[in-house]
Amino acid sequence: MGSGTTLVEAKLLNRNAVGVDINPQAVSISETNLQFQCETNSKIFVRNGNATDLCFIKDSRIDFICTHPPYANIIKYSKGIYGDISLLGVDEFLIKMHKAAEESYRILKKGKMCAVMIGDVRKYGKVVPLGFHMMECFLQAGFSNKEIIIKEQHNCRSTDYWQKQNNNFLLLAHEYIFVFQK
């Protein structure tokens, strides 16, 4: 759930929402960001947890899933939290994403949507199509592709680094938003 932006929007739109994050610091930040008054009756739940184990949510209870997992071993999300997928190599990352996809499928209501934003990575000077590998995890879990959206990235923290590495050529300047349907 990161800093809780999606939960804030859910509260403003009078929607119920559940936010899950493996990093206790993110949970604390989200709880702080949700401490505002508005004229809604929404119920917002924030939980320290892992997307590979959502046992606290019963089967087929969720209307929409929105997630933006960290990219395998690119930007560290924590300094060693057990289960943090940002600390994993690509293969291990995809194993965990497959489990997260299965849990997402389990908790989502039939016919409802799951949106996942992710980008590709570069390893040893070659592109690893992490987005498409991750898409396969969700398809194997039972989802069908509803849409693939390409989101162009601007003003990223790492842009200068990658421009120097690639002589301003062949930057990974996009992310995918995969929209799946159960």
N, C-alpha and C positions, 0 to 999 in steps of 0.2 A: 504494500500500500504506500510505500515511500513516505512522503510528508502528509498524505491524506487529502490531496487535492480532489480526487474523485469522490471521496466521502463528503467533503465540504459541498461539492456540487449536488450530491444526492440529498444532503440536508436542505439545501436551498430550494431544490425541486420537490420537496416533500416526499422523498422516496426512502424506503428502508434500505439499509446497506450493511454489509459485513466487510470489514477490512482485515486482512491477514498479512503479517510481515514477520520474518524471521529475526529481524534486528530489533531488540527492545528499545533502542534509541529512536527508531522510526515510529514505533508504537507510541512512545512518549510525545514525540513531535506532533503526531496525528491527533492525539488526545488534546493537546494544547490548541492546535489549529481548529478543533471542533468546538471550542469553548466560546461560542457566540450565540446570541439570542436571535431567533427568527420566528416568524408566525407559522410554524409547521409542526406537525405531530409525528414526524418521521422518527424511526428508531434506527440509530447508528451503533453498530457493535464493532469494537476494535479488539483485535486479538493477536497476541504474540504466537506465531505458529509457522507452519510450513505447508506450502501448496501441495506437497505430495501426501499429506495426511490431514484431511479435512473431516475427520470422524465426528466432530461436533456439529456437522451439518447433515441432516437426514437426506436420503435419496430424493432426487427430483423436487427440490425446494427453491431453487434459485432461478430467477427470470433472465438475468444477464450477468455475464462475467467479463470483466475488463482487467487485463493484466499487462504488465511491461516488465518481464523478468530481466535480470542483469545478464549481460552477454558473457559467455563462457570465458573466464580467466582474462578479461580485458580490463575492466575497471572494478577494483575490489570494493565490494559493498560493506565488508566488515573486516576486522582483524582476527579472523579465526573462529567465528561462530559456527558451531557444528551444524551442518546441513546447508550452509550458505553456498548456493550454486555458482556464485561469482568467483569462487576459489577453485573451481573444477576445470579440467581440460575439456575439450569439445566432446569427446566420447562419453565421459562421465556426466557432463552437463546434459547430453541428450537422453541418457538413461533416466535421469531425474525428471526431465521435461516430459518423458513418456508417462511416468508415474503421475505427474501433475495433470497431464491431459486426461488420464483415466479418472482421476478424482474429479476434475472439472466436468467430465461427461456424466459421472455418477450423480453429482449434485444438481446439475442443470435440468430444468423441465424440458420435456419433449417439445421440439419445434422452436425452442429459444436459442439465443445467440451467445457466442463467446468470441470476444475480440482480443487478439494478442498482438502486441507491438514488439518487434525485434529486428535487428539488423544483421548484416553479414560481418565477418571478421577477416582479418588478414593474418596469416601465419607463415613465417619464413618467406615473405614477399609474394605469397599466393593467396588468392581469395578463397575462403572457406564459406560456402553458401549456408551459413548457420540458419538463416531464416527458412530456407526450403527444407533443411533437415528437420527443423523444429515443426514445420508444417506437417511433415510426414508423421511425427509423433501423434499429432491431433487426429489426423486421418486414420491412423492405425487404431486409435482409441474409439473410433466409431463416428466421429464428426464428419460432416460433408463441408466442402468449401462453398461459402456463400459469396465471398468477395475477397480480392487481394487489392489492397490500396498501397500505393507507393507514396511515402511521405518524404519529401525533400528536407534535408537537414541544413540549417544555416547557423552560423555563429557558434559552433561547437567548441568546447574547451580544447579538444584534441586536433582541431583543424590545422593549426600551425605545424604541429608535429608531423602529421601525415603529408602535408604539402612538402615539407623538407625531405621526407623519406621517399617520396614519389615524384619529385621535381614538378609539382603542381599538376600531375597527370594521374588519372585513374584513382581518384579519391572515392572512398566509400561514403558518398554524400546522401544516403537515403536509408530509410527504415521501411519495413513492411508492416502493415496492419492487416493481419489475416482475420477475416470474419468467418467463423465456423457456425454451423447449425447442427443441433442435435436432432 
